[in-house]
Amino acid sequence: MIPRIRTRPFLACLAVLALSMPSDAEAGFGFFKRFKKKTACCPKPTVTCCPTAVSGCSKPTLQERAEQGDASSQAVLAHMYLKGEGVPQDYTEAAKWYRKAGEQGVASAQAVLGHLYRTGEGVPQDYAEAFVWDRRAAEQGIVTAQRVVGHAYRVGSGVKQDSVEAYAWFAVAASSSGVDAAQTRDEVRTEVKPQLVGQAEELAAEYIKRYGNSDTSPDEQAVKPRADTEESTNAATVEPQMP
């Protein structure tokens, strides 16, 4: 029995090729080489495959996905530039891509960008701008960012000093991260004016309900503390060691 040949998809594909083919012979040869390479993901010509193959059906690169606005790709690319993995280390490029990812709500990117603004790596040093990004990450449940924000309020770094806010943010961090943050929370409580303790407790309860007990698995666990310095760059994110 002679198998039937499905000619329509093949003829349709040839039609697309004919419309796309350069008239110059040398250019045409290059066209077919490119076509062969691009059709690796489309081994059998079909009506739906062929037009994609002509325009390029290979998967987009990480850089292309980032440029197209994919937030996850932007965050990964930023990390690569930060660490010099697969690309030359470039803090300016890292900050650029962290900002793009952060603007789309990637909490870990917001936390790293806050660190870069505090240290002046890849961007002008700006404690106020650092605080803006740290707080965004903190409000998404990143425990380390919550501790950074608490510290900023405690000492007045990039924001007006406010022991009530400091206590509330350390209380939020303590609700998820345990002993260290709890110790700092208790220390900060002694710095709150007696007449404001009730207000601080109320604010802490509100923040814990709003920002505490979050799922910290992928983003927050990329942030790792160091005991010997207030701030430390790590793989994807950073955390200050709170006093």
C-alpha positions as CSV (number, residue, x, y, z in Angstrom):
1,M,0.0,0.0,0.0
2,I,1.4,3.4,-1.0
3,P,1.3,5.9,1.8
4,R,-0.6,9.1,1.1
5,I,1.5,12.2,0.9
6,R,0.3,15.3,2.7
7,T,1.1,17.9,0.0
8,R,-0.9,20.9,1.1
9,P,1.3,21.9,4.2
10,F,4.4,21.3,2.1
11,L,3.1,23.5,-0.8
12,A,2.0,26.2,1.7
13,C,5.5,26.2,3.2
14,L,7.1,26.5,-0.2
15,A,4.8,29.5,-1.0
16,V,6.0,31.2,2.2
17,L,9.6,30.5,1.2
18,A,9.0,31.8,-2.3
19,L,7.7,35.1,-0.9
20,S,10.5,35.4,1.6
21,M,13.4,34.3,-0.6
22,P,16.0,36.9,-1.8
23,S,16.3,37.3,-5.5
24,D,20.1,37.4,-5.4
25,A,21.5,33.8,-5.8
26,E,24.3,34.2,-3.2
27,A,21.9,35.8,-0.7
28,G,19.5,33.0,-1.4
29,F,22.0,30.4,-0.5
30,G,22.6,32.1,2.8
31,F,18.8,32.3,3.3
32,F,18.4,28.5,3.0
33,K,21.3,27.9,5.4
34,R,19.6,30.2,8.0
35,F,16.2,28.5,7.2
36,K,17.7,25.0,7.8
37,K,19.2,26.1,11.1
38,K,15.9,27.8,12.3
39,T,13.7,24.9,11.3
40,A,15.5,22.5,13.7
41,C,12.4,22.9,16.0
42,C,10.1,22.3,13.0
43,P,11.4,19.1,11.3
44,K,8.2,18.6,9.2
45,P,6.9,21.6,7.2
46,T,3.4,22.6,8.1
47,V,1.3,25.7,7.5
48,T,1.8,26.8,11.1
49,C,5.4,25.9,11.4
50,C,6.8,27.4,8.3
51,P,6.0,31.1,8.8
52,T,7.5,30.8,12.3
53,A,10.6,29.2,10.9
54,V,11.1,31.9,8.4
55,S,11.0,34.6,11.1
56,G,13.1,32.4,13.4
57,C,11.5,29.7,15.6
58,S,14.5,29.1,17.8
59,K,13.9,29.8,21.5
60,P,14.7,33.4,22.6
61,T,17.8,33.8,24.7
62,L,17.8,35.0,28.3
63,Q,18.8,38.5,27.1
64,E,16.0,38.6,24.6
65,R,13.4,37.4,27.2
66,A,14.6,40.1,29.6
67,E,14.4,42.8,26.9
68,Q,10.9,41.6,26.1
69,G,9.9,42.3,29.7
70,D,10.0,38.9,31.4
71,A,10.6,39.8,35.0
72,S,12.1,36.5,36.0
73,S,14.7,36.7,33.2
74,Q,15.5,40.3,34.1
75,A,16.2,39.2,37.7
76,V,18.4,36.3,36.6
77,L,20.3,38.5,34.1
78,A,20.8,41.1,36.9
79,H,22.3,38.4,39.1
80,M,24.6,37.2,36.3
81,Y,26.0,40.8,35.9
82,L,26.3,41.2,39.7
83,K,28.4,38.1,40.1
84,G,30.1,38.0,36.7
85,E,28.6,34.6,35.8
86,G,28.6,34.1,32.1
87,V,29.0,37.8,31.4
88,P,31.6,40.4,32.5
89,Q,30.9,41.6,36.0
90,D,29.1,44.9,35.7
91,Y,27.3,46.6,38.6
92,T,25.7,49.2,36.4
93,E,24.1,46.6,34.2
94,A,23.1,44.6,37.3
95,A,21.4,47.6,38.8
96,K,19.6,48.4,35.5
97,W,18.1,44.9,35.3
98,Y,17.3,44.7,39.0
99,R,15.4,47.9,38.7
100,K,13.4,46.6,35.7
101,A,12.6,43.4,37.6
102,G,11.9,45.3,40.8
103,E,9.5,47.6,39.0
104,Q,7.5,44.5,38.0
105,G,7.3,43.4,41.6
106,V,10.1,40.9,42.0
107,A,10.8,41.2,45.7
108,S,14.3,39.8,45.8
109,A,15.3,42.3,43.0
110,Q,13.9,45.1,45.1
111,A,16.0,44.0,48.1
112,V,19.3,43.8,46.1
113,L,18.6,47.2,44.4
114,G,18.2,48.7,47.9
115,H,21.6,47.3,48.8
116,L,23.2,48.7,45.7
117,Y,21.9,52.1,46.5
118,R,23.2,51.9,50.0
119,T,26.7,50.9,48.9
120,G,26.8,53.0,45.7
121,E,27.6,50.0,43.5
122,G,26.4,50.5,39.9
123,V,24.3,53.5,41.0
124,P,25.0,56.8,42.9
125,Q,24.9,56.2,46.6
126,D,21.5,57.2,47.8
127,Y,20.1,56.1,51.2
128,A,16.7,57.6,50.6
129,E,16.3,55.6,47.3
130,A,17.7,52.5,49.0
131,F,15.0,52.8,51.7
132,V,12.3,53.0,49.0
133,W,13.3,49.7,47.5
134,D,14.0,48.1,50.8
135,R,10.5,48.9,52.0
136,R,8.9,47.6,48.8
137,A,10.7,44.3,49.4
138,A,9.7,44.3,53.1
139,E,6.1,44.8,52.3
140,Q,6.2,41.7,50.1
141,G,7.3,39.6,53.1
142,I,11.1,39.5,52.6
143,V,12.3,39.1,56.2
144,T,15.8,40.4,55.6
145,A,14.3,43.5,54.0
146,Q,12.1,44.0,57.0
147,R,15.1,44.0,59.2
148,V,16.9,46.5,57.0
149,V,13.8,48.8,57.1
150,G,13.7,48.4,60.9
151,H,17.3,49.4,61.1
152,A,16.8,52.3,58.8
153,Y,14.0,53.7,61.0
154,R,16.1,53.0,64.1
155,V,19.1,55.1,63.1
156,G,17.4,57.4,60.6
157,S,19.2,56.1,57.4
158,G,17.4,57.4,54.3
159,V,14.3,58.1,56.4
160,K,13.4,60.1,59.4
161,Q,14.3,58.3,62.7
162,D,11.2,56.7,64.2
163,S,11.5,54.2,67.0
164,V,7.8,53.2,66.7
165,E,8.3,52.2,63.1
166,A,11.6,50.5,63.9
167,Y,9.9,48.4,66.6
168,A,7.0,47.5,64.4
169,W,9.3,46.3,61.6
170,F,11.6,44.3,63.8
171,A,8.4,42.7,65.3
172,V,7.3,41.7,61.9
173,A,10.8,40.1,61.1
174,A,10.8,38.4,64.5
175,S,7.4,36.8,63.7
176,S,9.0,34.9,60.9
177,S,12.7,34.7,61.6
178,G,13.1,34.0,65.3
179,V,15.7,34.8,67.9
180,D,18.0,37.5,66.4
181,A,15.2,39.7,65.2
182,A,13.3,39.2,68.5
183,Q,16.3,40.3,70.5
184,T,16.7,43.4,68.4
185,R,12.9,44.1,68.7
186,D,13.2,43.9,72.4
187,E,16.1,46.3,72.4
188,V,14.3,48.8,70.2
189,R,11.3,48.6,72.5
190,T,13.4,50.1,75.3
191,E,14.1,53.1,73.0
192,V,10.4,53.8,72.4
193,K,9.1,56.6,74.6
194,P,6.8,55.2,77.3
195,Q,3.8,57.1,76.1
196,L,4.3,55.6,72.6
197,V,4.7,52.0,73.6
198,G,1.0,51.2,73.1
199,Q,1.1,52.8,69.7
200,A,4.2,50.8,68.7
201,E,2.5,47.5,69.8
202,E,-0.6,48.3,67.8
203,L,1.4,49.2,64.7
204,A,3.5,46.0,65.1
205,A,0.3,43.9,65.3
206,E,-1.0,45.6,62.2
207,Y,2.2,45.0,60.3
208,I,2.5,41.4,61.4
209,K,-1.0,40.8,60.1
210,R,-0.2,42.5,56.8
211,Y,3.4,41.6,56.1
212,G,4.3,38.8,58.4
213,N,4.1,35.0,58.2
214,S,4.8,35.1,54.4
215,D,6.1,32.3,52.1
216,T,9.8,33.1,52.2
217,S,11.0,30.1,50.2
218,P,12.4,31.3,46.8
219,D,13.2,35.0,47.1
220,E,13.9,35.5,50.8
221,Q,16.1,32.4,51.1
222,A,18.4,33.9,48.5
223,V,19.3,36.5,51.1
224,K,21.9,35.3,53.6
225,P,23.2,37.1,56.6
226,R,26.8,37.6,57.6
227,A,28.0,38.2,61.2
228,D,31.0,40.4,60.6
229,T,29.5,43.4,58.9
230,E,26.3,45.4,58.7
231,E,25.8,44.8,55.0
232,S,27.1,42.1,52.8
233,T,26.8,41.3,49.1
234,N,25.8,37.7,48.5
235,A,24.7,35.7,45.5
236,A,21.4,37.2,44.6
237,T,20.6,39.4,47.5
238,V,22.1,41.0,50.6
239,E,21.3,41.5,54.2
240,P,22.7,43.8,56.9
241,Q,23.7,42.1,60.2
242,M,21.5,44.0,62.6
243,P,23.2,45.3,65.8
